Amino acid sequence: MSKILIRGAKILGGEPQDVLIDGDTIADVGVGLSGEGAEVVEAEGKVLLPGLVDLHTHLREPGREDSETVLTGTRAAASGGYTAVFAMANTFPVADTAGVVEQVYRLGQEHGYCDVQPIGAVTVGLEGRKLAELGAMHESAAGVTVFSDDGKCVDDAVIMRRALEYVKAFGGVVAQHAQEPRLTEGAQMNEGVVSAELGLGGWPAVAEESIIARDVLLAEHVGSRVHICHLSTAGSVEIVRWAKSRGIDVTAEVTPHHLLLTDELVRSYNPVFKVNPPLRTERDVLALREALADGTIDIVATDHAPHPHEDKDCEWAAAAMGMVGLETALSVVQETMVDTGLLTWAGVAERMSAKPAEIGQAHGHGRPVSAGEPANLTLLDTEYRGSVDPAGFASRSRNTPYEGRELPGRVTHTWLRGKATLVDGKLT
């Protein structure tokens, strides 16, 4: 069991302190700790956070290993400061049985770069017609607690009600991809001024907002928990804010790209900016930032969606939707939320570690940086600025919207239960 002394780190952005790791646990936190017999990591000026937790990751395995695998995806996660990720169910075969979720869970255990918690499908084959084996997936070795048909909406109100009732029995949560399918047929981008000028099929905000409104009312009716995936509009913010004011048990996430990018970028016709839900307006972006700051939006989740080159290097209409995000998420949050004064680093830790761990019941993650806690940690050089080069990504895919863009902050170290997965910016 090795000892590691992190010297002079600003825990959650506070005053410099030392952190002593002994084995898989934080042994002590204080000033002037002894480094005798310990590997010393000089962390002066750097910010130490609890290991990040992503409630929305696409690892693509099984079935689309050309895009990503559990190994490459968790290496990307460690590079971005994550110690746990929740893997979405839209794989091939779909993760709608105990067997598939256990396969993904065990692959995560074998590779060891971060913990992998599978998300189970709500419906069989993501087809929205029949509930999947929710109980069996929960009782499996994977212990599934979050269920989502992400990529598709559970648009049938009766099926959604039954899912909410079912997961209530074991404290689970349904994570909804809010997209009314009839309102988005043929949609290519956000419906608005830009879509009208470009002649691309519009994706109206109401397609998201109407589903969220329905589902928070269903959750209230059955007394269950609902989580809103990748919330993207100012109207959605107001609905969630209203629901919380009524005491409805709803949580919501926003992606880094929806905090920074707008639909104006679609004017380039570069499919790297094609994503589901689509990039929205500047007004929406500012509303999302405000909502994340005031707690209406609970967490940041990456919606890391890797695609091979050929699925993005084509005309806009034929391109796949999605962006990689694990390796740039913390930098985007620093630029949009911390450097703007909207969040402190303690607030970032709450929204990117503690709260997602709580929603997904990722035990041992999202814990305080204090003695006796699991040594799941990430160290960030906040003074760093550099342009994004996807050639250096650990992810198997390169479909980032930030290529060549200068972003602040760089994760230098990540520890999973005291074991370094990233040292000086390099995977171990």
GUNUGU-584658 format. One record per residue (C-alpha): residue number from 1; residue in one letter; x negated, y, z. Coordinates in steps of 0.2 Angstrom, whole numbers. Example, Ala and Ser with C-alpha at 12.3 -4.5 7.8 and 13.67 -1.06 7.14 Angstrom:
BEGIN
@num = 1	residuo = A	px = -62	py = -22	pz = 39
@num = 2	residuo = S	px = -68	py = -5	pz = 36
***
This chain:
BEGIN
@num = 1	residuo = M	px = 0	py = 0	pz = 0
@num = 2	residuo = S	px = -8	py = 16	pz = -6
@num = 3	residuo = K	px = -8	py = 33	pz = 2
@num = 4	residuo = I	px = -6	py = 49	pz = -8
@num = 5	residuo = L	px = -8	py = 67	pz = -2
@num = 6	residuo = I	px = 1	py = 80	pz = -12
@num = 7	residuo = R	px = -8	py = 96	pz = -6
@num = 8	residuo = G	px = -1	py = 114	pz = -6
@num = 9	residuo = A	px = 15	py = 110	pz = -16
@num = 10	residuo = K	px = 30	py = 122	pz = -15
@num = 11	residuo = I	px = 44	py = 111	pz = -10
@num = 12	residuo = L	px = 59	py = 116	pz = -19
@num = 13	residuo = G	px = 50	py = 132	pz = -23
@num = 14	residuo = G	px = 47	py = 137	pz = -5
@num = 15	residuo = E	px = 31	py = 140	pz = 5
@num = 16	residuo = P	px = 16	py = 128	pz = 1
@num = 17	residuo = Q	px = 15	py = 112	pz = 11
@num = 18	residuo = D	px = 7	py = 95	pz = 10
@num = 19	residuo = V	px = 17	py = 79	pz = 7
@num = 20	residuo = L	px = 9	py = 63	pz = 13
@num = 21	residuo = I	px = 16	py = 47	pz = 4
@num = 22	residuo = D	px = 12	py = 30	pz = 12
@num = 23	residuo = G	px = 18	py = 16	pz = 1
@num = 24	residuo = D	px = 35	py = 19	pz = -5
@num = 25	residuo = T	px = 40	py = 32	pz = 8
@num = 26	residuo = I	px = 36	py = 50	pz = 12
@num = 27	residuo = A	px = 26	py = 48	pz = 29
@num = 28	residuo = D	px = 24	py = 67	pz = 33
@num = 29	residuo = V	px = 27	py = 84	pz = 27
@num = 30	residuo = G	px = 18	py = 99	pz = 34
@num = 31	residuo = V	px = 3	py = 111	pz = 33
@num = 32	residuo = G	px = -15	py = 105	pz = 34
@num = 33	residuo = L	px = -11	py = 86	pz = 34
@num = 34	residuo = S	px = -26	py = 74	pz = 34
@num = 35	residuo = G	px = -31	py = 67	pz = 17
@num = 36	residuo = E	px = -42	py = 53	pz = 25
@num = 37	residuo = G	px = -40	py = 37	pz = 15
@num = 38	residuo = A	px = -28	py = 45	pz = 3
@num = 39	residuo = E	px = -28	py = 49	pz = -15
@num = 40	residuo = V	px = -27	py = 68	pz = -16
@num = 41	residuo = V	px = -16	py = 78	pz = -29
@num = 42	residuo = E	px = -20	py = 96	pz = -29
@num = 43	residuo = A	px = -3	py = 105	pz = -31
@num = 44	residuo = E	px = -7	py = 123	pz = -28
@num = 45	residuo = G	px = 6	py = 134	pz = -36
@num = 46	residuo = K	px = 17	py = 120	pz = -42
@num = 47	residuo = V	px = 35	py = 116	pz = -37
@num = 48	residuo = L	px = 39	py = 99	pz = -29
@num = 49	residuo = L	px = 56	py = 92	pz = -32
@num = 50	residuo = P	px = 65	py = 76	pz = -28
@num = 51	residuo = G	px = 65	py = 64	pz = -43
@num = 52	residuo = L	px = 78	py = 70	pz = -56
@num = 53	residuo = V	px = 93	py = 59	pz = -59
@num = 54	residuo = D	px = 102	py = 59	pz = -76
@num = 55	residuo = L	px = 120	py = 54	pz = -76
@num = 56	residuo = H	px = 121	py = 53	pz = -95
@num = 57	residuo = T	px = 107	py = 44	pz = -105
@num = 58	residuo = H	px = 108	py = 34	pz = -121
@num = 59	residuo = L	px = 95	py = 21	pz = -121
@num = 60	residuo = R	px = 102	py = 12	pz = -136
@num = 61	residuo = E	px = 97	py = -6	pz = -131
@num = 62	residuo = P	px = 104	py = -18	pz = -135
@num = 63	residuo = G	px = 108	py = -16	pz = -154
@num = 64	residuo = R	px = 99	py = 0	pz = -159
@num = 65	residuo = E	px = 81	py = -2	pz = -154
@num = 66	residuo = D	px = 76	py = 8	pz = -169
@num = 67	residuo = S	px = 82	py = 23	pz = -160
@num = 68	residuo = E	px = 77	py = 19	pz = -142
@num = 69	residuo = T	px = 74	py = 5	pz = -130
@num = 70	residuo = V	px = 75	py = 4	pz = -112
@num = 71	residuo = L	px = 56	py = 4	pz = -111
@num = 72	residuo = T	px = 54	py = 20	pz = -122
@num = 73	residuo = G	px = 69	py = 29	pz = -115
@num = 74	residuo = T	px = 63	py = 26	pz = -97
@num = 75	residuo = R	px = 45	py = 32	pz = -102
@num = 76	residuo = A	px = 53	py = 48	pz = -109
@num = 77	residuo = A	px = 63	py = 49	pz = -92
@num = 78	residuo = A	px = 47	py = 48	pz = -82
@num = 79	residuo = S	px = 39	py = 61	pz = -93
@num = 80	residuo = G	px = 53	py = 73	pz = -90
@num = 81	residuo = G	px = 52	py = 70	pz = -71
@num = 82	residuo = Y	px = 67	py = 58	pz = -69
@num = 83	residuo = T	px = 66	py = 43	pz = -57
@num = 84	residuo = A	px = 84	py = 37	pz = -61
@num = 85	residuo = V	px = 95	py = 37	pz = -77
@num = 86	residuo = F	px = 112	py = 31	pz = -80
@num = 87	residuo = A	px = 113	py = 21	pz = -97
@num = 88	residuo = M	px = 129	py = 24	pz = -107
@num = 89	residuo = A	px = 139	py = 10	pz = -114
@num = 90	residuo = N	px = 140	py = 13	pz = -132
@num = 91	residuo = T	px = 127	py = 0	pz = -137
@num = 92	residuo = F	px = 129	py = -15	pz = -149
@num = 93	residuo = P	px = 136	py = -26	pz = -141
@num = 94	residuo = V	px = 146	py = -13	pz = -131
@num = 95	residuo = A	px = 142	py = -14	pz = -112
@num = 96	residuo = D	px = 160	py = -19	pz = -108
@num = 97	residuo = T	px = 156	py = -36	pz = -99
@num = 98	residuo = A	px = 145	py = -41	pz = -84
@num = 99	residuo = G	px = 133	py = -50	pz = -95
@num = 100	residuo = V	px = 128	py = -34	pz = -105
@num = 101	residuo = V	px = 127	py = -22	pz = -90
@num = 102	residuo = E	px = 116	py = -35	pz = -81
@num = 103	residuo = Q	px = 105	py = -36	pz = -96
@num = 104	residuo = V	px = 102	py = -17	pz = -97
@num = 105	residuo = Y	px = 99	py = -17	pz = -78
@num = 106	residuo = R	px = 86	py = -31	pz = -78
@num = 107	residuo = L	px = 77	py = -23	pz = -92
@num = 108	residuo = G	px = 76	py = -7	pz = -82
@num = 109	residuo = Q	px = 69	py = -17	pz = -67
@num = 110	residuo = E	px = 56	py = -25	pz = -78
@num = 111	residuo = H	px = 49	py = -10	pz = -86
@num = 112	residuo = G	px = 48	py = 0	pz = -70
@num = 113	residuo = Y	px = 46	py = 18	pz = -76
@num = 114	residuo = C	px = 62	py = 23	pz = -68
@num = 115	residuo = D	px = 78	py = 15	pz = -61
@num = 116	residuo = V	px = 91	py = 11	pz = -74
@num = 117	residuo = Q	px = 109	py = 11	pz = -69
@num = 118	residuo = P	px = 121	py = 5	pz = -83
@num = 119	residuo = I	px = 137	py = 13	pz = -86
@num = 120	residuo = G	px = 151	py = 1	pz = -90
@num = 121	residuo = A	px = 164	py = 4	pz = -104
@num = 122	residuo = V	px = 182	py = 9	pz = -99
@num = 123	residuo = T	px = 190	py = -1	pz = -114
@num = 124	residuo = V	px = 185	py = -16	pz = -123
@num = 125	residuo = G	px = 174	py = -12	pz = -138
@num = 126	residuo = L	px = 177	py = 7	pz = -134
@num = 127	residuo = E	px = 193	py = 5	pz = -144
@num = 128	residuo = G	px = 204	py = 13	pz = -131
@num = 129	residuo = R	px = 217	py = -1	pz = -131
@num = 130	residuo = K	px = 213	py = -13	pz = -117
@num = 131	residuo = L	px = 204	py = -10	pz = -101
@num = 132	residuo = A	px = 186	py = -18	pz = -100
@num = 133	residuo = E	px = 181	py = -30	pz = -86
@num = 134	residuo = L	px = 179	py = -15	pz = -74
@num = 135	residuo = G	px = 179	py = -26	pz = -58
@num = 136	residuo = A	px = 167	py = -39	pz = -65
@num = 137	residuo = M	px = 155	py = -26	pz = -70
@num = 138	residuo = H	px = 156	py = -18	pz = -53
@num = 139	residuo = E	px = 154	py = -35	pz = -44
@num = 140	residuo = S	px = 139	py = -40	pz = -56
@num = 141	residuo = A	px = 121	py = -38	pz = -51
@num = 142	residuo = A	px = 121	py = -21	pz = -60
@num = 143	residuo = G	px = 134	py = -15	pz = -47
@num = 144	residuo = V	px = 142	py = -3	pz = -60
@num = 145	residuo = T	px = 151	py = 12	pz = -52
@num = 146	residuo = V	px = 153	py = 24	pz = -67
@num = 147	residuo = F	px = 163	py = 19	pz = -82
@num = 148	residuo = S	px = 164	py = 29	pz = -99
@num = 149	residuo = D	px = 169	py = 27	pz = -117
@num = 150	residuo = D	px = 157	py = 41	pz = -121
@num = 151	residuo = G	px = 155	py = 44	pz = -139
@num = 152	residuo = K	px = 174	py = 41	pz = -139
@num = 153	residuo = C	px = 188	py = 49	pz = -129
@num = 154	residuo = V	px = 200	py = 38	pz = -119
@num = 155	residuo = D	px = 214	py = 47	pz = -127
@num = 156	residuo = D	px = 228	py = 36	pz = -122
@num = 157	residuo = A	px = 236	py = 43	pz = -106
@num = 158	residuo = V	px = 242	py = 27	pz = -100
@num = 159	residuo = I	px = 225	py = 18	pz = -102
@num = 160	residuo = M	px = 217	py = 33	pz = -93
@num = 161	residuo = R	px = 229	py = 32	pz = -79
@num = 162	residuo = R	px = 226	py = 13	pz = -77
@num = 163	residuo = A	px = 207	py = 15	pz = -77
@num = 164	residuo = L	px = 208	py = 29	pz = -64
@num = 165	residuo = E	px = 219	py = 18	pz = -53
@num = 166	residuo = Y	px = 208	py = 3	pz = -55
@num = 167	residuo = V	px = 191	py = 11	pz = -51
@num = 168	residuo = K	px = 199	py = 19	pz = -35
@num = 169	residuo = A	px = 199	py = 2	pz = -27
@num = 170	residuo = F	px = 180	py = 1	pz = -26
@num = 171	residuo = G	px = 176	py = 20	pz = -26
@num = 172	residuo = G	px = 171	py = 21	pz = -44
@num = 173	residuo = V	px = 173	py = 35	pz = -56
@num = 174	residuo = V	px = 179	py = 37	pz = -74
@num = 175	residuo = A	px = 168	py = 49	pz = -85
@num = 176	residuo = Q	px = 178	py = 56	pz = -99
@num = 177	residuo = H	px = 172	py = 61	pz = -116
@num = 178	residuo = A	px = 185	py = 75	pz = -118
@num = 179	residuo = Q	px = 189	py = 75	pz = -137
@num = 180	residuo = E	px = 207	py = 74	pz = -143
@num = 181	residuo = P	px = 204	py = 64	pz = -159
@num = 182	residuo = R	px = 218	py = 71	pz = -170
@num = 183	residuo = L	px = 212	py = 89	pz = -167
@num = 184	residuo = T	px = 194	py = 84	pz = -172
@num = 185	residuo = E	px = 197	py = 74	pz = -188
@num = 186	residuo = G	px = 183	py = 79	pz = -200
@num = 187	residuo = A	px = 176	py = 91	pz = -188
@num = 188	residuo = Q	px = 158	py = 96	pz = -191
@num = 189	residuo = M	px = 154	py = 110	pz = -179
@num = 190	residuo = N	px = 163	py = 123	pz = -167
@num = 191	residuo = E	px = 178	py = 130	pz = -174
@num = 192	residuo = G	px = 176	py = 149	pz = -175
@num = 193	residuo = V	px = 168	py = 163	pz = -186
@num = 194	residuo = V	px = 153	py = 153	pz = -191
@num = 195	residuo = S	px = 162	py = 138	pz = -196
@num = 196	residuo = A	px = 174	py = 149	pz = -207
@num = 197	residuo = E	px = 159	py = 157	pz = -215
@num = 198	residuo = L	px = 150	py = 141	pz = -219
@num = 199	residuo = G	px = 166	py = 131	pz = -224
@num = 200	residuo = L	px = 162	py = 117	pz = -212
@num = 201	residuo = G	px = 177	py = 108	pz = -203
@num = 202	residuo = G	px = 180	py = 116	pz = -186
@num = 203	residuo = W	px = 180	py = 108	pz = -169
@num = 204	residuo = P	px = 192	py = 118	pz = -159
@num = 205	residuo = A	px = 189	py = 121	pz = -140
@num = 206	residuo = V	px = 207	py = 116	pz = -136
@num = 207	residuo = A	px = 202	py = 98	pz = -142
@num = 208	residuo = E	px = 191	py = 97	pz = -126
@num = 209	residuo = E	px = 201	py = 108	pz = -115
@num = 210	residuo = S	px = 218	py = 99	pz = -117
@num = 211	residuo = I	px = 210	py = 82	pz = -112
@num = 212	residuo = I	px = 202	py = 89	pz = -97
@num = 213	residuo = A	px = 218	py = 97	pz = -92
@num = 214	residuo = R	px = 227	py = 81	pz = -94
@num = 215	residuo = D	px = 214	py = 71	pz = -85
@num = 216	residuo = V	px = 213	py = 82	pz = -69
@num = 217	residuo = L	px = 232	py = 80	pz = -67
@num = 218	residuo = L	px = 231	py = 62	pz = -69
@num = 219	residuo = A	px = 217	py = 61	pz = -56
@num = 220	residuo = E	px = 227	py = 71	pz = -44
@num = 221	residuo = H	px = 243	py = 60	pz = -47
@num = 222	residuo = V	px = 234	py = 44	pz = -43
@num = 223	residuo = G	px = 222	py = 51	pz = -30
@num = 224	residuo = S	px = 206	py = 45	pz = -40
@num = 225	residuo = R	px = 190	py = 53	pz = -46
@num = 226	residuo = V	px = 186	py = 59	pz = -63
@num = 227	residuo = H	px = 170	py = 66	pz = -70
@num = 228	residuo = I	px = 170	py = 77	pz = -86
@num = 229	residuo = C	px = 155	py = 73	pz = -98
@num = 230	residuo = H	px = 146	py = 87	pz = -107
@num = 231	residuo = L	px = 158	py = 101	pz = -104
@num = 232	residuo = S	px = 155	py = 115	pz = -117
@num = 233	residuo = T	px = 168	py = 129	pz = -117
@num = 234	residuo = A	px = 173	py = 143	pz = -107
@num = 235	residuo = G	px = 191	py = 137	pz = -106
@num = 236	residuo = S	px = 185	py = 120	pz = -99
@num = 237	residuo = V	px = 176	py = 129	pz = -85
@num = 238	residuo = E	px = 192	py = 138	pz = -80
@num = 239	residuo = I	px = 202	py = 122	pz = -80
@num = 240	residuo = V	px = 189	py = 113	pz = -69
@num = 241	residuo = R	px = 188	py = 129	pz = -58
@num = 242	residuo = W	px = 207	py = 128	pz = -56
@num = 243	residuo = A	px = 207	py = 109	pz = -53
@num = 244	residuo = K	px = 194	py = 111	pz = -39
@num = 245	residuo = S	px = 204	py = 125	pz = -31
@num = 246	residuo = R	px = 219	py = 113	pz = -30
@num = 247	residuo = G	px = 208	py = 100	pz = -21
@num = 248	residuo = I	px = 208	py = 88	pz = -36
@num = 249	residuo = D	px = 193	py = 76	pz = -35
@num = 250	residuo = V	px = 184	py = 81	pz = -52
@num = 251	residuo = T	px = 166	py = 84	pz = -56
@num = 252	residuo = A	px = 158	py = 90	pz = -72
@num = 253	residuo = E	px = 142	py = 91	pz = -81
@num = 254	residuo = V	px = 133	py = 102	pz = -93
@num = 255	residuo = T	px = 119	py = 98	pz = -105
@num = 256	residuo = P	px = 103	py = 108	pz = -107
@num = 257	residuo = H	px = 107	py = 112	pz = -125
@num = 258	residuo = H	px = 124	py = 119	pz = -121
@num = 259	residuo = L	px = 115	py = 131	pz = -109
@num = 260	residuo = L	px = 104	py = 138	pz = -122
@num = 261	residuo = L	px = 109	py = 135	pz = -140
@num = 262	residuo = T	px = 124	py = 142	pz = -150
@num = 263	residuo = D	px = 133	py = 138	pz = -166
@num = 264	residuo = E	px = 124	py = 152	pz = -175
@num = 265	residuo = L	px = 110	py = 139	pz = -177
@num = 266	residuo = V	px = 121	py = 129	pz = -188
@num = 267	residuo = R	px = 118	py = 142	pz = -202
@num = 268	residuo = S	px = 102	py = 134	pz = -205
@num = 269	residuo = Y	px = 111	py = 118	pz = -210
@num = 270	residuo = N	px = 98	py = 108	pz = -201
@num = 271	residuo = P	px = 106	py = 92	pz = -194
@num = 272	residuo = V	px = 95	py = 93	pz = -178
@num = 273	residuo = F	px = 108	py = 105	pz = -172
@num = 274	residuo = K	px = 123	py = 93	pz = -175
@num = 275	residuo = V	px = 129	py = 87	pz = -158
@num = 276	residuo = N	px = 145	py = 81	pz = -150
@num = 277	residuo = P	px = 152	py = 91	pz = -142
@num = 278	residuo = P	px = 146	py = 105	pz = -154
@num = 279	residuo = L	px = 136	py = 120	pz = -150
@num = 280	residuo = R	px = 148	py = 133	pz = -145
@num = 281	residuo = T	px = 147	py = 153	pz = -145
@num = 282	residuo = E	px = 136	py = 164	pz = -134
@num = 283	residuo = R	px = 152	py = 168	pz = -124
@num = 284	residuo = D	px = 153	py = 149	pz = -120
@num = 285	residuo = V	px = 135	py = 148	pz = -116
@num = 286	residuo = L	px = 136	py = 162	pz = -103
@num = 287	residuo = A	px = 151	py = 155	pz = -95
@num = 288	residuo = L	px = 143	py = 138	pz = -93
@num = 289	residuo = R	px = 128	py = 146	pz = -85
@num = 290	residuo = E	px = 139	py = 156	pz = -73
@num = 291	residuo = A	px = 149	py = 140	pz = -69
@num = 292	residuo = L	px = 133	py = 130	pz = -65
@num = 293	residuo = A	px = 127	py = 143	pz = -54
@num = 294	residuo = D	px = 143	py = 145	pz = -44
@num = 295	residuo = G	px = 146	py = 126	pz = -43
@num = 296	residuo = T	px = 161	py = 124	pz = -54
@num = 297	residuo = I	px = 150	py = 113	pz = -65
@num = 298	residuo = D	px = 141	py = 101	pz = -53
@num = 299	residuo = I	px = 127	py = 94	pz = -62
@num = 300	residuo = V	px = 115	py = 95	pz = -77
@num = 301	residuo = A	px = 115	py = 79	pz = -88
@num = 302	residuo = T	px = 104	py = 77	pz = -103
@num = 303	residuo = D	px = 116	py = 67	pz = -115
@num = 304	residuo = H	px = 99	py = 61	pz = -122
@num = 305	residuo = A	px = 105	py = 54	pz = -139
@num = 306	residuo = P	px = 90	py = 47	pz = -149
@num = 307	residuo = H	px = 92	py = 44	pz = -168
@num = 308	residuo = P	px = 79	py = 38	pz = -181
@num = 309	residuo = H	px = 72	py = 50	pz = -193
@num = 310	residuo = E	px = 84	py = 44	pz = -208
@num = 311	residuo = D	px = 99	py = 47	pz = -198
@num = 312	residuo = K	px = 95	py = 66	pz = -196
@num = 313	residuo = D	px = 85	py = 69	pz = -212
@num = 314	residuo = C	px = 100	py = 70	pz = -223
@num = 315	residuo = E	px = 114	py = 82	pz = -228
@num = 316	residuo = W	px = 123	py = 89	pz = -213
@num = 317	residuo = A	px = 140	py = 80	pz = -216
@num = 318	residuo = A	px = 131	py = 63	pz = -216
@num = 319	residuo = A	px = 120	py = 66	pz = -201
@num = 320	residuo = A	px = 122	py = 58	pz = -184
@num = 321	residuo = M	px = 127	py = 68	pz = -169
@num = 322	residuo = G	px = 115	py = 70	pz = -155
@num = 323	residuo = M	px = 99	py = 77	pz = -148
@num = 324	residuo = V	px = 85	py = 69	pz = -137
@num = 325	residuo = G	px = 84	py = 79	pz = -121
@num = 326	residuo = L	px = 75	py = 69	pz = -106
@num = 327	residuo = E	px = 58	py = 77	pz = -109
@num = 328	residuo = T	px = 63	py = 95	pz = -111
@num = 329	residuo = A	px = 78	py = 96	pz = -99
@num = 330	residuo = L	px = 69	py = 104	pz = -84
@num = 331	residuo = S	px = 60	py = 117	pz = -95
@num = 332	residuo = V	px = 77	py = 122	pz = -103
@num = 333	residuo = V	px = 85	py = 124	pz = -85
@num = 334	residuo = Q	px = 70	py = 134	pz = -80
@num = 335	residuo = E	px = 72	py = 146	pz = -94
@num = 336	residuo = T	px = 91	py = 148	pz = -93
@num = 337	residuo = M	px = 94	py = 146	pz = -75
@num = 338	residuo = V	px = 79	py = 149	pz = -64
@num = 339	residuo = D	px = 69	py = 162	pz = -74
@num = 340	residuo = T	px = 86	py = 172	pz = -76
@num = 341	residuo = G	px = 89	py = 172	pz = -57
@num = 342	residuo = L	px = 105	py = 162	pz = -58
@num = 343	residuo = L	px = 97	py = 147	pz = -48
@num = 344	residuo = T	px = 83	py = 144	pz = -36
@num = 345	residuo = W	px = 73	py = 128	pz = -37
@num = 346	residuo = A	px = 83	py = 122	pz = -22
@num = 347	residuo = G	px = 99	py = 124	pz = -33
@num = 348	residuo = V	px = 90	py = 115	pz = -47
@num = 349	residuo = A	px = 86	py = 100	pz = -35
@num = 350	residuo = E	px = 105	py = 100	pz = -30
@num = 351	residuo = R	px = 111	py = 100	pz = -48
@num = 352	residuo = M	px = 98	py = 88	pz = -56
@num = 353	residuo = S	px = 95	py = 76	pz = -42
@num = 354	residuo = A	px = 106	py = 76	pz = -26
@num = 355	residuo = K	px = 123	py = 79	pz = -34
@num = 356	residuo = P	px = 121	py = 67	pz = -49
@num = 357	residuo = A	px = 114	py = 54	pz = -37
@num = 358	residuo = E	px = 129	py = 56	pz = -26
@num = 359	residuo = I	px = 142	py = 55	pz = -41
@num = 360	residuo = G	px = 134	py = 39	pz = -47
@num = 361	residuo = Q	px = 130	py = 32	pz = -30
@num = 362	residuo = A	px = 111	py = 30	pz = -35
@num = 363	residuo = H	px = 106	py = 25	pz = -17
@num = 364	residuo = G	px = 88	py = 31	pz = -13
@num = 365	residuo = H	px = 88	py = 45	pz = -26
@num = 366	residuo = G	px = 92	py = 63	pz = -23
@num = 367	residuo = R	px = 86	py = 63	pz = -6
@num = 368	residuo = P	px = 77	py = 77	pz = 3
@num = 369	residuo = V	px = 58	py = 79	pz = 2
@num = 370	residuo = S	px = 55	py = 75	pz = 21
@num = 371	residuo = A	px = 47	py = 61	pz = 31
@num = 372	residuo = G	px = 56	py = 44	pz = 31
@num = 373	residuo = E	px = 64	py = 47	pz = 14
@num = 374	residuo = P	px = 59	py = 37	pz = -2
@num = 375	residuo = A	px = 45	py = 44	pz = -12
@num = 376	residuo = N	px = 54	py = 48	pz = -27
@num = 377	residuo = L	px = 46	py = 65	pz = -33
@num = 378	residuo = T	px = 42	py = 76	pz = -47
@num = 379	residuo = L	px = 29	py = 90	pz = -48
@num = 380	residuo = L	px = 31	py = 104	pz = -60
@num = 381	residuo = D	px = 19	py = 117	pz = -66
@num = 382	residuo = T	px = 31	py = 132	pz = -68
@num = 383	residuo = E	px = 18	py = 144	pz = -74
@num = 384	residuo = Y	px = 15	py = 134	pz = -90
@num = 385	residuo = R	px = 22	py = 139	pz = -107
@num = 386	residuo = G	px = 20	py = 130	pz = -123
@num = 387	residuo = S	px = 29	py = 126	pz = -139
@num = 388	residuo = V	px = 38	py = 109	pz = -140
@num = 389	residuo = D	px = 29	py = 96	pz = -151
@num = 390	residuo = P	px = 40	py = 81	pz = -153
@num = 391	residuo = A	px = 25	py = 71	pz = -159
@num = 392	residuo = G	px = 19	py = 69	pz = -141
@num = 393	residuo = F	px = 36	py = 63	pz = -135
@num = 394	residuo = A	px = 37	py = 46	pz = -126
@num = 395	residuo = S	px = 55	py = 44	pz = -134
@num = 396	residuo = R	px = 55	py = 33	pz = -149
@num = 397	residuo = S	px = 65	py = 47	pz = -158
@num = 398	residuo = R	px = 61	py = 65	pz = -162
@num = 399	residuo = N	px = 77	py = 73	pz = -165
@num = 400	residuo = T	px = 74	py = 88	pz = -153
@num = 401	residuo = P	px = 82	py = 105	pz = -157
@num = 402	residuo = Y	px = 67	py = 113	pz = -148
@num = 403	residuo = E	px = 53	py = 109	pz = -160
@num = 404	residuo = G	px = 41	py = 123	pz = -161
@num = 405	residuo = R	px = 51	py = 133	pz = -148
@num = 406	residuo = E	px = 41	py = 140	pz = -133
@num = 407	residuo = L	px = 48	py = 134	pz = -117
@num = 408	residuo = P	px = 42	py = 136	pz = -99
@num = 409	residuo = G	px = 37	py = 123	pz = -86
@num = 410	residuo = R	px = 28	py = 106	pz = -88
@num = 411	residuo = V	px = 31	py = 91	pz = -77
@num = 412	residuo = T	px = 13	py = 85	pz = -72
@num = 413	residuo = H	px = 17	py = 71	pz = -60
@num = 414	residuo = T	px = 32	py = 59	pz = -56
@num = 415	residuo = W	px = 32	py = 46	pz = -42
@num = 416	residuo = L	px = 45	py = 32	pz = -41
@num = 417	residuo = R	px = 45	py = 25	pz = -23
@num = 418	residuo = G	px = 27	py = 31	pz = -21
@num = 419	residuo = K	px = 21	py = 23	pz = -37
@num = 420	residuo = A	px = 14	py = 36	pz = -50
@num = 421	residuo = T	px = 23	py = 34	pz = -67
@num = 422	residuo = L	px = 16	py = 51	pz = -74
@num = 423	residuo = V	px = -1	py = 58	pz = -69
@num = 424	residuo = D	px = -7	py = 75	pz = -76
@num = 425	residuo = G	px = 6	py = 74	pz = -89
@num = 426	residuo = K	px = 1	py = 57	pz = -95
@num = 427	residuo = L	px = 11	py = 41	pz = -92
@num = 428	residuo = T	px = 2	py = 28	pz = -82
***
